[in-house]
Structures are given as structure tokens and as C-alpha cells.
Amino acid sequence: MKSAVEDLELVSAPNLSEALRLLASQPGWEPIAGGTDLMVLLNAGKLSGQRFVSIRQLPELRRIVVLDDEVVLGAALTYTAIREHPVLRAEFPLLPIAASWTGGIANQNRGTIGGNIVNASPAADSAPPLLAYDASLRLSSLRGERIIPYREFHTGYKQMQLARDEMVTAIHLRRQFAGWTHYARKVGARKAQAISKVCLNGVMQRAGDTVTGIALALGSVAPIPIRCVGAEAELLGRSISPRTIARAQEALTEEIKPIDDVRSTALYRSSVARNLLREFLLTAHDAG
């Protein structure tokens, strides 16, 4: 049964301050931008909130700001804007790739990266690249702003470091990945418009045969999107060899916690994650 639309209240905030004021005024207000995830809940009769403040039109949340040392993405930025931006395509290619995987063109024109983050799905397409690029989030409220590493944001399934009166307003990406190898693979039931069974994003820097920088991020293999720091530790400072690959695969297996569900099995997810890691490492080795 669908949720009753007449029971919902929607207010369009004229500015960010007013949106934050509404969030702080009383419990029950939630921000809405593209609404692609909320509409799914509405149609399923599972929409918990009843008061929504639209932030879609706020210009400060729809910008990409390119600075000397970082790129700042507004939280209401659409997947289409991310997919088409030349700096993101050149320096952070995993994000445009993830944006191209998210639903169809209509969803990409409407859905936002901030919404994907706070929807807090372990299968979110944007999560692995944000983890691989060591992104930070700006959280805003009437009390002020704070910036936290994205890797600390998700604390459990559908649980976040986000107070009731706070909103994710921006994503910060440091411009430090020039010359790195970038890798993204999503395994699903089909190539498009499918939730991932396993997703791996990786970035690697090498000096000669030695790995001098590495980040591995996976989705759909744990209650939250994860950075596999144990596998990274097995690779950092070493050359890529069959022994190094095997040790990294074993470490990754210990870090992930896949489950059986309607889309796949834990055993399949674990096997695919190991295979994707091997493919990434061999690709990076060949690219060196």
C-alpha cells in the first residue's frame, strides 16, 4: 500500500539557512533533493517521515568548486552533472563511472550524490569511489559546520554520524590522484539499472614496482560500504606478485562480511570480491 500523499507536507526552502532552521525547529523535518530514494519508499508504503524541506533548488548545494588543492561538490549535485564534469572525469574518474551506473538517465538527471550518501545503502554506487578517494563530508546545522572523513560517516546499517538537525551540504575531494591507476567494477544481475552484488573501487600509485599508495573500497559486502585497510597494508610498500596478491586476498576475505540475500550468496560475493581485487592488481601492474 502506498503512503498517503495528502498526509505529507513539503516546503521549498528559499535558502540554506531556512532549510537548517526548519530541521532544527522540531523533530520530523527531513531534507529532500531529487527524491529518487524517497519515492521508492512512498510507493512501497514505507516512508517514515511526513515533513520535507526541498533543497534541490539551492544554488550553493548544486555547485562544483574547483580549487588549487581540492574539488568541492555540493550535496544536491546530480549524477548527470558529476558524469559530465571535465575535472571529475580527468582526476576522479571513478565518480563519473559510478554516476553512470546509478539508475537510468531520468534518475541521473534527478538523483543527487548527497541523497545517495544519506540513504546509507551498503550497495550505494557513489560510496566506494568516495571511500577510495578518501573524501570528507561537510555537515551543516544552525550550530555551525563540521567536516568529517567519509570513512567515519557510516556507523552501522542505515546508521550515520548525522544529528537530527544536520544536513550533508558538501563533499570535499583532495586533488592528489594524478598519475594513479583507477579501477571500478560493479557486478550485478545486468549491466545497467541493477543494484550491485559486489562493487570494488581501487586507486594505486607506484614508484617502479613498489606500491606507494593504495586504497580499496567495496560495496554490497558488509553492512556499510568499507575500506579494506588490511588488504591495503598487505600491498603498501611491496611489489605486485602472486604472493602479494594472495596475501591481500586473504586479508580482504577477513575484512568483508557478505550475506545471503535475494540478489546473491555470501560465498559468491566473497569469491567475486577476491577475483575483482586480483583483476585490479594485475591491471595496475600492467599499467605500470
C-alpha positions as CSV (number, residue, x, y, z in Angstrom):
1,M,0.0,0.0,0.0
2,K,1.3,3.4,-0.9
3,S,1.8,6.1,1.7
4,A,-0.9,8.7,1.6
5,V,0.4,11.8,-0.3
6,E,-2.2,14.0,1.4
7,D,-0.6,13.3,4.8
8,L,2.8,14.7,3.6
9,E,4.0,18.3,4.0
10,L,6.5,19.8,1.5
11,V,8.1,23.2,1.9
12,S,10.6,24.7,-0.6
13,A,13.4,26.5,1.4
14,P,14.3,29.8,-0.1
15,N,17.9,29.5,1.2
16,L,20.1,27.1,3.2
17,S,19.6,29.0,6.5
18,E,15.9,28.5,6.3
19,A,16.3,24.8,5.5
20,L,18.5,24.4,8.5
21,R,16.1,26.4,10.7
22,L,13.3,24.0,9.8
23,L,15.4,20.9,10.6
24,A,16.2,22.5,14.0
25,S,12.7,23.7,14.7
26,Q,11.1,20.4,15.7
27,P,11.5,16.7,15.0
28,G,10.1,15.3,11.8
29,W,11.5,17.6,9.1
30,E,13.8,15.9,6.5
31,P,15.6,17.4,3.5
32,I,14.6,16.2,0.1
33,A,16.5,17.0,-3.2
34,G,16.0,14.6,-6.1
35,G,13.7,12.3,-4.1
36,T,14.5,9.2,-6.1
37,D,15.0,7.0,-3.0
38,L,12.1,8.6,-1.1
39,M,9.7,8.0,-3.9
40,V,10.5,4.3,-3.8
41,L,9.6,4.3,-0.1
42,L,6.5,6.3,-0.8
43,N,5.3,3.8,-3.4
44,A,6.1,0.9,-1.1
45,G,4.2,2.5,1.9
46,K,7.4,2.6,3.9
47,L,8.1,6.3,4.0
48,S,8.6,7.1,7.7
49,G,8.8,10.9,7.5
50,Q,5.9,13.3,6.8
51,R,7.5,16.7,6.7
52,F,10.0,17.5,3.9
53,V,12.0,20.6,3.1
54,S,13.1,20.8,-0.5
55,I,16.8,21.8,-1.0
56,R,17.0,20.9,-4.7
57,Q,17.0,24.5,-6.0
58,L,19.6,25.9,-3.6
59,P,22.5,27.1,-5.8
60,E,25.1,26.7,-3.1
61,L,24.3,22.9,-3.0
62,R,24.4,22.5,-6.8
63,R,27.9,23.8,-7.5
64,I,31.2,22.1,-8.3
65,V,34.0,24.4,-6.9
66,V,37.5,23.6,-8.3
67,L,40.3,24.9,-6.0
68,D,44.0,24.5,-6.2
69,D,44.1,21.7,-3.7
70,E,40.6,20.3,-3.7
71,V,37.3,19.9,-5.5
72,V,34.1,20.6,-3.5
73,L,30.8,19.0,-4.6
74,G,27.5,20.4,-3.5
75,A,25.3,17.8,-1.9
76,A,22.4,18.5,-4.3
77,L,24.6,17.9,-7.3
78,T,23.0,15.4,-9.8
79,Y,24.7,12.3,-11.1
80,T,24.5,13.8,-14.6
81,A,26.4,16.9,-13.5
82,I,29.1,14.6,-11.9
83,R,29.2,12.4,-15.0
84,E,29.8,15.3,-17.3
85,H,32.3,17.5,-15.4
86,P,35.7,17.6,-17.1
87,V,37.8,17.9,-13.9
88,L,36.0,14.9,-12.2
89,R,36.4,12.9,-15.4
90,A,40.1,13.6,-15.5
91,E,41.1,13.4,-11.8
92,F,38.4,11.4,-10.1
93,P,37.1,9.2,-12.9
94,L,35.6,6.6,-10.5
95,L,32.9,9.1,-9.5
96,P,31.6,9.7,-13.1
97,I,31.7,6.0,-13.7
98,A,29.6,5.4,-10.5
99,A,27.2,8.2,-11.6
100,S,26.7,6.4,-15.0
101,W,25.8,3.2,-13.1
102,T,23.1,4.8,-11.0
103,G,19.7,4.0,-12.4
104,G,18.7,5.3,-15.9
105,I,19.1,8.7,-17.4
106,A,16.0,10.1,-15.7
107,N,17.3,9.0,-12.3
108,Q,20.8,10.5,-13.1
109,N,19.1,13.8,-14.1
110,R,17.2,13.9,-10.8
111,G,19.1,12.0,-8.2
112,T,21.8,13.6,-6.1
113,I,25.1,12.5,-4.5
114,G,24.1,13.8,-1.1
115,G,20.9,11.8,-1.2
116,N,22.9,8.6,-2.2
117,I,25.1,9.2,0.8
118,V,22.4,9.7,3.4
119,N,20.3,6.9,2.1
120,A,23.1,4.8,3.6
121,S,22.7,1.7,1.5
122,P,25.8,-0.6,1.6
123,A,25.2,-1.0,-2.2
124,A,25.2,2.7,-3.0
125,D,27.1,3.3,-6.2
126,S,28.8,6.5,-5.0
127,A,30.1,5.1,-1.7
128,P,33.1,3.0,-3.0
129,P,34.7,5.9,-5.1
130,L,34.2,8.4,-2.2
131,L,36.0,5.9,0.1
132,A,38.7,5.2,-2.4
133,Y,39.3,9.0,-2.9
134,D,39.3,9.5,0.9
135,A,36.5,12.1,0.7
136,S,35.4,14.3,3.5
137,L,31.8,15.4,4.2
138,R,30.7,18.9,5.4
139,L,27.8,18.6,7.8
140,S,25.9,21.8,8.5
141,S,23.3,22.9,11.1
142,L,22.3,26.2,12.8
143,R,25.0,25.3,15.4
144,G,27.7,25.5,12.7
145,E,29.6,23.3,10.4
146,R,31.9,20.3,10.9
147,I,33.9,18.2,8.4
148,I,34.4,14.5,8.9
149,P,36.1,11.8,6.9
150,Y,33.6,9.9,4.8
151,R,35.1,6.7,6.1
152,E,33.8,7.5,9.6
153,F,30.3,8.6,8.5
154,H,28.5,5.2,8.3
155,T,28.5,3.6,11.7
156,G,26.2,0.6,11.0
157,Y,23.4,-0.5,8.7
158,K,21.4,2.7,7.9
159,Q,23.2,4.5,10.8
160,M,25.2,7.6,10.3
161,Q,27.2,10.3,12.1
162,L,24.4,12.8,11.4
163,A,22.5,14.7,14.0
164,R,18.8,15.3,13.6
165,D,19.3,19.0,12.8
166,E,22.3,18.4,10.5
167,M,22.5,18.1,6.7
168,V,25.2,16.9,4.4
169,T,26.0,20.1,2.4
170,A,29.2,19.3,0.5
171,I,31.8,16.6,-0.3
172,H,35.5,17.5,-0.3
173,L,38.0,15.7,-2.6
174,R,41.7,16.4,-2.4
175,R,43.4,16.8,-5.7
176,Q,46.2,14.2,-5.2
177,F,45.5,11.3,-7.6
178,A,47.1,12.5,-10.8
179,G,49.1,9.6,-12.2
180,W,47.4,7.0,-10.1
181,T,45.7,3.9,-11.6
182,H,41.9,4.0,-11.1
183,Y,39.7,0.9,-11.2
184,A,36.0,0.3,-10.9
185,R,33.9,-2.8,-11.3
186,K,30.3,-3.4,-10.5
187,V,28.9,-6.9,-10.6
188,G,25.1,-7.2,-10.8
189,A,22.3,-9.1,-12.5
190,R,22.7,-6.9,-15.6
191,K,24.9,-4.1,-16.8
192,A,22.5,-1.2,-16.2
193,Q,19.8,-0.3,-13.6
194,A,20.7,-3.0,-11.2
195,I,21.8,-3.0,-7.6
196,S,25.3,-4.4,-7.2
197,K,26.0,-7.8,-5.8
198,V,29.6,-6.7,-5.4
199,C,31.4,-3.4,-6.2
200,L,35.1,-2.7,-5.9
201,N,36.8,0.6,-6.5
202,G,40.6,0.9,-6.2
203,V,43.3,3.5,-6.7
204,M,47.0,2.8,-6.7
205,Q,50.2,4.8,-7.0
206,R,53.5,3.1,-7.8
207,A,57.2,4.0,-7.9
208,G,58.8,1.5,-10.1
209,D,57.5,-1.9,-9.0
210,T,56.7,-0.7,-5.5
211,V,53.2,0.3,-4.3
212,T,53.5,3.7,-2.7
213,G,49.8,4.5,-2.4
214,I,46.7,2.3,-2.3
215,A,43.0,2.5,-1.4
216,L,40.5,-0.3,-1.8
217,A,36.8,0.2,-1.2
218,L,33.9,-2.2,-1.6
219,G,30.1,-2.1,-1.6
220,S,27.5,-4.8,-1.0
221,V,29.8,-7.0,1.1
222,A,29.2,-5.6,4.6
223,P,26.5,-3.7,6.5
224,I,28.2,-0.5,5.3
225,P,30.5,0.4,2.4
226,I,34.0,-0.3,3.6
227,R,37.7,0.5,3.1
228,C,39.7,-2.7,3.2
229,V,42.7,-1.3,5.2
230,G,44.0,-4.8,6.0
231,A,44.4,-5.7,2.3
232,E,45.9,-2.2,1.7
233,A,48.5,-2.9,4.4
234,E,49.5,-6.1,2.6
235,L,50.2,-4.2,-0.6
236,L,51.7,-0.9,0.6
237,G,55.5,-0.9,0.1
238,R,55.5,-4.2,-1.8
239,S,55.7,-5.1,-5.4
240,I,52.7,-6.9,-7.1
241,S,53.5,-10.6,-7.2
242,P,51.4,-13.8,-6.9
243,R,52.4,-14.0,-3.2
244,T,51.4,-10.4,-2.5
245,I,48.1,-10.8,-4.4
246,A,47.3,-13.9,-2.4
247,R,48.1,-12.2,0.9
248,A,45.9,-9.2,0.0
249,Q,43.0,-11.5,-1.0
250,E,43.2,-13.3,2.4
251,A,43.2,-10.0,4.2
252,L,40.2,-8.8,2.2
253,T,38.3,-12.0,3.0
254,E,38.8,-11.4,6.7
255,E,37.5,-7.8,6.4
256,I,34.3,-8.2,4.4
257,K,31.1,-9.6,5.9
258,P,28.9,-10.6,3.0
259,I,25.4,-12.1,3.5
260,D,23.0,-14.3,1.7
261,D,20.0,-12.3,0.3
262,V,17.7,-12.3,-2.7
263,R,20.4,-10.9,-5.0
264,S,23.3,-13.3,-4.2
265,T,25.0,-15.5,-1.6
266,A,27.8,-14.7,0.8
267,L,30.0,-17.3,-0.8
268,Y,29.5,-15.8,-4.3
269,R,30.2,-12.3,-3.0
270,S,33.4,-13.3,-1.2
271,S,34.7,-15.2,-4.3
272,V,33.9,-12.3,-6.6
273,A,35.5,-9.7,-4.3
274,R,38.7,-11.8,-4.3
275,N,38.6,-12.1,-8.1
276,L,38.0,-8.3,-8.5
277,L,40.9,-7.5,-6.3
278,R,43.2,-9.8,-8.3
279,E,42.0,-8.2,-11.5
280,F,42.6,-4.7,-10.2
281,L,46.1,-5.6,-9.1
282,L,47.0,-7.2,-12.3
283,T,45.6,-4.3,-14.3
284,A,47.6,-1.8,-12.2
285,H,50.7,-3.9,-12.6
286,D,50.3,-4.0,-16.4
287,A,49.6,-0.2,-16.5
288,G,52.8,0.5,-14.6
